[in-house]
Amino acid sequence: MGASRLPQPLWALLALSAAAAAAGAGRYSREANEADPAAPAEFRLVKLQQLWQKANRLHLSAVKLAELHSDLKLQEKDELSWKKLKAEGLDEDGEKEAKLRRNLHVIMAKYGMDGKKDAQLGATNYIKDGLENEVLDDPRLEKLWSKAKTSEKFSDEELEKLWREFKHHSEKVHDYHLLLETVSRTEDISKNVISPMEEEALKEDLLHQKHRELKEKLQSINQGFERLRHVSHQGYDATSEFEEPRVIDLWDMAKLANFTEQELESLREELKHFEAKVEKHHHYQKQLEISHEKLKHVEGIGDKEHLSRNKEKYALLEEKTKELGYKVKKHLQDLSSRISRGLQHNEL
């Protein structure tokens, strides 16, 4: 249904609310999206360039900065695609625009740039730093993790892998609550400013997709927690098909979707390739973190020649990590969309 079904003031109010939900980010105005000739050419969109500059002033780790760069690059790609759609008169109900705002809000919250205290700020992805600096923000997860790391069922490598699963699950729960907050806010607006008949139309047009997202995320969270509970108690199954948490999530979702055996087999092979790509990305993240620590050490010594060599190596690792991070996130986005469409077809 198009925007013409609802009064213009309502759409203005919804747009204002969605903008506020992006933690202070401005409207999707021409000014906010046009390139700033004076800014470095890291990002074409000014608001994303400003976020990147802000992140570089924060005490984020080298790995977190590389991850943020990949997230912002993906956000920029999606926003530029949306601008083309809007220019062609599409996205009349503003759903894609609202989703972009929501995604940006999630990114800002994830990296502690939404004005709220963030437990992940400055943290790395690795087990030593995880044990020393990070918390899971969920007593159930803390209890499971404590049991797992003292059980002697896991090697150091397996414990690192398990920690990644715990952090991945914690981030999923965080994203779910952000989405729930957005949906609740939009529903409150619809109840306060329009008639019951128009409210039903709004829910059907603007909120159906969000409720489906919530349902899928909650299902994934419940499945993920059960997996963590099982692995924490029993240890890893040597015959397990996949090891990477995101791949396990996708495969579990795919098996519930309306795919043929041939489509499922094809997806299994693609997930294996994706998992290899993710592992390669993890390898570069570790190397980047090591290089960053070494660079800080060399800077303290003051050997200019040694410093120059280390800076060059660090720059190459940083660029490769950013590039791989973007490819992983783009591939994950594509796989998630395809599997989600299969799940939606099940509901029809």
N, C-alpha and C positions, 0 to 999 in steps of 0.2 A: 504494500500500500504506500502511496506517495505522501509527501509532506502536506499536500493540499487537504488531506483528511482532517488535520488538526489546526487549531487557531495559531496564527503567527506568533502571538505573545508566548504561547507555550513552548514553541520551538526555540525562541530566544532564551527562555528560562532554562530549558534543558541544555542548551549549548553553553550557557553561563555556568551551570552546575558542573558539567563535564570538564570545563576548563579549570574550575576550582579544584576538581578532583585530581588534576595533574599537579597538585602541590605547588600552586603558584605559577605554573606555566601559563603563558598568555593564550589568547584565542589563536586559531589557525588562520591568522591574518596574512595578508601579502607581506607585510613588514617582517613577520616572524619567520617566513619561509624563503625569502629572497636571499641570495648570497651577499655577504659583506665583502666588498673588494679588498678592504684593508686586513681582513682576517686571514690567518694561515689556511691553506687549502686542505685541511684535514677533513672537514665536512662542508657540504654545500649549503646546508640549512643553518641559519644563524643561531637558532635556539639550541641546536645540537652542538654546534661549535662552542657555545657559551657553557654548556654542561661539561664538555670535554675539558675546557680550560679550568672550570671550577674543580673538576676531579683531580687535575694535575696539581692543584693547590692543597688537596687533602692528603692525608697520610695513608694512601692506598698502596698495597703491595704491587710489585711489578706484574704479577699474575692477574690481580684484580683489575689493574689498568688495561691490560691486554684484553681481558674479558669484556670490560665496559666498552672498549673500542669496537669489538665485534658486535656487541648488542646495539650500539648506536649506529653502526654501519647498516645493520639489518633494519633498524627503525627508519633510517633515512631512505633506504630502498623502498620500503612500504609506503612512506609518506609521499615520495615522488610519484609512485604509481597511483596513489589516491588522488593526487593533484590532477593527473591526466584524466582519471575517471570523472572527477568533478567538472573539469572543463568540457567533457563530453555530455554533461547533464545527467550522469549516473550518481548513485548513492544519494537518492532523493530523501530517504528517511534518515540519513546521517549516521547509520549504524557503523559503517566502516570508519568514519571520522571518530566516532565515540570509542571504537575499539583501539584506534591509534592512540588516543589520549590515555586510555586505560593502560595500554602497553608501556607508554612513556612513564606513567605513574609507577608502574611496577619496577621499571629500570631504576628510577630515582630512589625508590625505597630500598631496592636491593643493594645499592652502593652507598646508602647513607646520605643522599642528597635531597631528601624530602623534608628536611627540617626536624626529623625525629632521630632519636638515638638508635644506632644500628649496631647490633652485636657483631656483625660480620666485617665491620670497617677495619681495613688494614690486614685482614686475615688472608692466609694462603690456602691452597687446596691440600696441603700435605699433612701427614699424620702427626709429625712432631709439633708443628704449629697448632694443629687442630687440638691436640691434647692440652697444650699450654694456654691457648688464647681464646678458643671458641666455645660457645655453649649451644645447646640444642633447643632451648626455650620450650621444652615439653618434658614434664617429669617422667612420662612413660618412656620416652626415647632415652632420657638420661639413665633410667633404671636398666633398660635393655643394653645400652652401651657399656655401662659399668659391669654388667654381668659378662658381656662378650669379652671385654679386654682383660678380665681376670680369670677367664675360664680355661686358658691354655689350649683351646681348641684351634686357635688361629696362629699362623706364622705372621711375621711382621708385615709381609706383603699382603696377606689376606686381611690383616687388621686395617691396613691402609685402604684397601678396597672397600671394606665394610664401613669405614668412616665416611668414605665418599657416598655410600648408599644412605647413611644416616643424614648427612648434610643435604643430599638431594631431596630426601623425604621432607626434611624441615623446610626447605625452600618451596616445595610443592604446597605445604600447608600454609605458608606465608602468602603465596600467590592466591590461594583459594580465599583467604580472608580478605585480601584486597579486592578481589572480584565481588565477593559477597557484600562488602561495604558499598561498592559502586552500584550494584543492583538495588540494594536497599534504599540508597539515596534517591535513585531515579524513580523507584516506586512511590516513595514518600511525596515527591514532587507531583507525580501524576494524580495521586489521591487528593492533593490539596488544591489543584488548580483547574481540574476538568470534571465534567459530568461522568456518572457511572458508565454510560454507553461509550463515551470517548475514551474513558479509562481502559475498558476492555479492548478497544481497537489499539490503543497504545501498547498494552501488554502483549497483544498478539504480534504487533509489528516490531517493537523495539526490544522487548524483554524476553521473547521466546528463545532467541539465540543465547542470551546470557544464562537463562535457566538451564539450557542444555549444556552449556559450558560448565556450570556449577555441578550438574549431575555427573558429568564425565570426570571432573576433577575430584569430586568426593569419592567416586567409585575407585579411581586410581589411588587415592590416599588410603582408603580402606585396604585395598589389595596390597599396597606397599607396606603398610604397617604389619599386616599378617606375614608377609615375606620376611621383614626384619625380625619379627618375633621368632619365626621358625629358624632362620639362619643363626640368630644369636644363641638359641638353645642347642641346635643340632650341628652347627658348623656348615661349611660350604659343601654342596653336593658336587663331587668330581665329574658327574655326568651331566651337569647343568648345561643347557644349550648356549646361554648367554651370560656374560658377567657384568657388563656395564649397566648401571641402574636405569638409565634412560632407555636403553635397548630392551631391557626386561619389561619395563612399563609398556613400551610400544607393542611388543610381542604379545603380552597378556591382553591388551586391548584388541589387537588384530584377531586373536583367536575367538573373541566374542562378537566380532563384526561379521557382516554378511558377505564373506569372500568365498569363492570356490576353492577347491583343493589346489588347483593350478595357481590361482592368484596368491594363495597363502604360501605356497612353496616358493614362488617368485619373490614374495615379500621377505621370507626367511633368508634367502640369499642376499637380498639388498641390505637387510639388517646386519648380516655378518660383515659385509663391506663397510657399513656405517660404523660398526663397533671397532673395526680395525682403524678407521679414520679417527675415532674418538681416542683410542689408545695412543695413536701417534701424537695427537694434540696434547694428551697428558704428559707424554715424554718431553715435548718441547716446553711445556709449562714448567716442568721440573728443572730442565736445563736453564731456562730463563731465570728462575729463582736463584739457582746456584751462581749464574753469571752476575746477577744483581748483587748478591752478597760479596762476591769476589771483587766487583767493581768498587763497592764501598770500602773494602779493605785496602785496595790499591790507592784509592783517593787519599786515604789516611797516611800512606807511606810517602806520597809525593813524587814518585818516579814518573816523569812525563811520558817517556817512551812506553813504559809498561802500561800506563793509564790509557794512552792512545790506542794500543792494541786491544785492551779490554773493552774500551768504549765501542770500538768497531765490531767486536764479537757480540757484545750485548745488543747493539743496534740491529744486527742481522737476525739474532734470535728473537728479538722483540717483533720485528716485522714478520717473521715466519710464524710466530705464535698468533699474532693478530690475524694473519691470512687464514691459517688453519682454523682458528676460532670462528671466523665468519663462515667458512665452508661447513663446519660442523653444525652451527646454529641454523644455517639456511637449509641444510639437508634434513635436520631435525624438524624444522618448520614444515617442509614439504611432506615428510613422512607422517607427521601428526595430522596434517590436513586430510591426507588421503585416508588414513585409518579412521579419522573422525567422521568422514563422509560415509564410510562403510557402516559405522555404528549408527549414524542417523538413518541410513536406509533400513536398518533393522527395526527402527521404531515406526516406520511407515506401515 
